[in-house]
Amino acid sequence: MRKLILLCFVLVGCIPYKDYLVNDDLCNFDDSIFKLKEEEKYFDIIKYRSAIDIALNTGDRCNLLDDEKLYVYIYAWADNKAITKTIQDKNTGIIKRIGYDSIGKIKSFSNHHVYNSDYLQDIIWYNSDGSIKKNEDCRKAGKYPICYREALAIVTRKKRRKDSITRLFKSKFNYRSKRYFVWKVFTKVPKRFGKGKSRCFNLDAQTGKILTKGIVVTVPAKFKD
């Protein structure tokens, strides 16, 4: 019996460990947070007049909703009175961002992750009549078949249990005389590594394999608004 148990451990140890995920459903691009609803193509200026005025007067965001599921706020820009509405799904960390002109007509639509200022799907610009003016492919599935959520899941398996993920974005990386399209994923590290340090994982966006990981100076978490 002891020999059988030992043999099982040996067999398990020899099973190749896959560094990549192949379940595209994990990307969750069909979730409603990635979709623009018909009613979201117009912002009710009259209904939210007081919120707009607060945003204009303070130069800061004005909260419209903050519950267990969603965090919704707006910015209003003093130079052209344009409005930006941001909807964050607290469970998934996905952010929907919609831009409107001064009378509430849609101007743009995009998505990103709370860890990530890069666009996850297409960014769409609209004409004044609501028709699509321009559609830019920011997903770049040909270069980054491993999506944002797969990258997070892979690093979650590999990181120290106590470390938390703080940032990720698409990039290019030179490694062993070859250039890779990668996801850079950053995690917090213990204080013994020094102040302002993170651990950076360079994850091959084609295969999901982690090419390198190491301690680096922290990447600021400020988004590009």
C-alpha positions as CSV (number, residue, x, y, z in Angstrom):
1,M,0.0,0.0,0.0
2,R,2.8,2.4,0.9
3,K,4.5,1.6,-2.5
4,L,1.2,2.5,-4.3
5,I,0.9,5.8,-2.5
6,L,4.5,6.7,-3.3
7,L,3.9,5.8,-7.0
8,C,0.9,8.1,-7.1
9,F,3.0,11.0,-5.8
10,V,5.6,10.4,-8.4
11,L,3.0,10.3,-11.2
12,V,1.4,13.5,-10.0
13,G,4.7,15.2,-9.9
14,C,5.5,14.3,-13.5
15,I,2.3,15.6,-15.0
16,P,3.2,18.7,-17.0
17,Y,1.9,21.9,-15.5
18,K,0.1,24.1,-18.0
19,D,1.0,27.8,-17.6
20,Y,-1.9,28.8,-19.9
21,L,-5.7,28.7,-19.8
22,V,-7.8,27.7,-22.8
23,N,-11.3,28.6,-21.5
24,D,-12.3,31.7,-23.4
25,D,-15.5,31.9,-21.3
26,L,-13.3,33.1,-18.5
27,C,-12.8,36.4,-20.3
28,N,-16.4,37.3,-19.6
29,F,-16.7,39.7,-22.6
30,D,-20.5,38.9,-22.8
31,D,-21.1,40.5,-19.4
32,S,-23.4,43.5,-19.5
33,I,-20.6,45.7,-18.2
34,F,-19.0,45.4,-21.6
35,K,-22.2,46.3,-23.4
36,L,-23.7,49.8,-24.1
37,K,-27.4,49.8,-23.3
38,E,-29.7,51.9,-25.5
39,E,-30.7,54.1,-22.6
40,E,-27.0,54.8,-21.9
41,K,-26.6,56.6,-25.3
42,Y,-28.1,59.7,-23.7
43,F,-27.3,61.4,-20.4
44,D,-30.3,63.2,-18.8
45,I,-28.9,66.7,-18.2
46,I,-32.0,68.0,-16.5
47,K,-32.3,65.1,-14.1
48,Y,-28.6,65.3,-13.0
49,R,-28.2,69.1,-13.2
50,S,-27.2,69.4,-9.5
51,A,-24.6,66.6,-9.9
52,I,-23.1,68.2,-13.0
53,D,-22.9,71.5,-11.2
54,I,-21.1,69.9,-8.2
55,A,-18.6,68.2,-10.6
56,L,-18.0,71.5,-12.4
57,N,-17.6,73.6,-9.2
58,T,-15.3,71.1,-7.4
59,G,-13.3,69.9,-10.4
60,D,-13.8,66.4,-8.9
61,R,-16.0,63.4,-9.4
62,C,-19.6,63.5,-8.2
63,N,-21.0,60.1,-7.0
64,L,-24.4,59.0,-8.4
65,L,-24.5,55.5,-6.9
66,D,-22.3,53.5,-4.5
67,D,-23.8,50.1,-3.4
68,E,-22.6,46.5,-3.0
69,K,-22.5,45.9,-6.7
70,L,-21.8,49.2,-8.5
71,Y,-19.9,52.4,-8.1
72,V,-21.2,55.1,-10.5
73,Y,-19.8,58.7,-10.8
74,I,-19.4,61.5,-13.3
75,Y,-16.9,64.2,-14.2
76,A,-17.8,67.4,-15.9
77,W,-15.2,69.3,-17.9
78,A,-15.2,73.1,-17.4
79,D,-13.7,73.9,-20.9
80,N,-16.4,72.3,-23.0
81,K,-19.0,71.1,-20.4
82,A,-18.6,67.6,-21.6
83,I,-19.5,64.8,-19.2
84,T,-17.9,61.4,-18.4
85,K,-19.9,58.8,-16.7
86,T,-18.0,55.9,-15.1
87,I,-19.6,52.6,-14.0
88,Q,-17.5,50.1,-12.0
89,D,-18.6,46.6,-11.3
90,K,-17.2,45.9,-7.8
91,N,-17.3,42.1,-8.2
92,T,-15.3,41.9,-11.5
93,G,-13.4,45.2,-11.3
94,I,-14.5,46.0,-14.8
95,I,-15.2,49.7,-15.6
96,K,-17.6,51.0,-18.3
97,R,-16.8,54.6,-19.3
98,I,-19.2,56.7,-21.4
99,G,-18.4,60.2,-22.7
100,Y,-21.2,62.7,-23.5
101,D,-21.2,66.2,-25.0
102,S,-22.7,69.3,-23.1
103,I,-26.3,68.4,-24.0
104,G,-26.0,64.7,-23.1
105,K,-25.4,63.1,-26.5
106,I,-23.0,60.2,-26.5
107,K,-19.4,60.8,-27.7
108,S,-17.5,57.7,-26.7
109,F,-17.7,54.3,-25.0
110,S,-14.9,52.1,-23.6
111,N,-14.0,49.5,-21.0
112,H,-11.0,48.9,-18.7
113,H,-10.2,47.1,-15.5
114,V,-9.8,48.7,-12.1
115,Y,-6.1,47.6,-12.2
116,N,-5.6,48.6,-15.8
117,S,-5.9,51.9,-17.7
118,D,-5.5,50.1,-21.1
119,Y,-8.8,49.6,-23.0
120,L,-9.9,45.9,-22.8
121,Q,-12.3,45.9,-25.8
122,D,-13.0,48.4,-28.6
123,I,-13.2,52.1,-27.9
124,I,-16.0,53.6,-29.9
125,W,-16.5,57.2,-31.0
126,Y,-19.9,58.5,-32.0
127,N,-21.2,61.2,-34.4
128,S,-23.7,63.8,-33.0
129,D,-26.6,61.8,-34.5
130,G,-25.6,58.7,-32.4
131,S,-24.1,56.8,-35.3
132,I,-20.6,55.2,-34.9
133,K,-17.9,57.5,-36.2
134,K,-14.8,55.3,-35.4
135,N,-14.2,51.9,-33.8
136,E,-10.7,51.1,-32.6
137,D,-9.7,47.5,-31.8
138,C,-8.0,47.7,-28.4
139,R,-8.5,44.0,-27.5
140,K,-5.8,43.0,-30.1
141,A,-6.7,39.3,-29.8
142,G,-4.2,38.3,-32.5
143,K,-1.3,39.6,-30.4
144,Y,-2.9,39.0,-27.0
145,P,-5.0,35.9,-27.2
146,I,-4.6,35.5,-23.4
147,C,-7.1,38.0,-22.2
148,Y,-6.9,40.2,-19.1
149,R,-8.8,37.8,-16.9
150,E,-6.8,34.8,-17.9
151,A,-3.6,36.8,-17.1
152,L,-5.0,37.6,-13.7
153,A,-5.9,34.0,-13.0
154,I,-2.5,32.7,-14.1
155,V,-0.7,35.2,-11.8
156,T,-3.1,34.5,-9.0
157,R,-2.0,30.8,-9.1
158,K,1.7,31.7,-9.2
159,K,2.0,34.6,-6.8
160,R,2.6,34.4,-3.0
161,R,-0.7,33.8,-1.2
162,K,-0.4,37.0,0.8
163,D,0.5,39.2,-2.1
164,S,-2.3,41.1,-3.8
165,I,-2.4,42.1,-7.5
166,T,-2.3,45.9,-7.9
167,R,-1.8,46.5,-11.7
168,L,-1.8,45.0,-15.1
169,F,-1.4,46.2,-18.7
170,K,-0.4,45.0,-22.2
171,S,3.2,45.6,-23.3
172,K,6.1,44.3,-25.3
173,F,9.1,42.6,-23.7
174,N,12.5,41.5,-25.0
175,Y,13.6,38.2,-23.5
176,R,16.5,36.0,-24.6
177,S,16.9,37.8,-28.0
178,K,13.2,37.5,-28.8
179,R,10.4,40.0,-28.6
180,Y,7.1,39.0,-26.9
181,F,3.7,40.5,-26.5
182,V,3.1,40.3,-22.7
183,W,0.8,41.1,-19.9
184,K,2.7,42.9,-17.1
185,V,1.1,42.0,-13.8
186,F,2.3,43.7,-10.6
187,T,1.7,42.5,-7.0
188,K,2.4,43.9,-3.6
189,V,5.5,42.5,-1.8
190,P,6.5,42.3,1.9
191,K,8.0,45.5,3.5
192,R,11.4,43.8,3.8
193,F,11.9,44.4,0.0
194,G,11.8,48.2,0.7
195,K,9.4,51.0,0.2
196,G,7.9,51.6,-3.2
197,K,8.6,48.1,-4.6
198,S,6.4,45.5,-6.4
199,R,6.9,42.1,-8.0
200,C,6.4,42.2,-11.7
201,F,5.3,39.2,-13.7
202,N,6.0,39.2,-17.5
203,L,3.4,36.8,-18.9
204,D,3.5,35.6,-22.5
205,A,0.2,36.8,-24.0
206,Q,0.4,34.0,-26.6
207,T,0.8,31.0,-24.4
208,G,0.2,32.2,-20.8
209,K,3.7,31.2,-19.8
210,I,5.4,33.4,-17.2
211,L,8.7,34.5,-18.8
212,T,10.1,36.4,-15.8
213,K,9.2,37.7,-12.4
214,G,11.2,40.0,-10.2
215,I,11.2,43.0,-7.8
216,V,10.8,46.4,-9.4
217,V,10.0,50.0,-8.5
218,T,6.2,50.3,-8.0
219,V,4.2,51.3,-11.1
220,P,1.8,54.1,-10.1
221,A,-1.8,53.0,-10.0
222,K,-3.1,56.4,-11.3
223,F,-5.4,55.9,-14.4
224,K,-5.1,58.0,-17.6
225,D,-8.4,59.8,-17.4
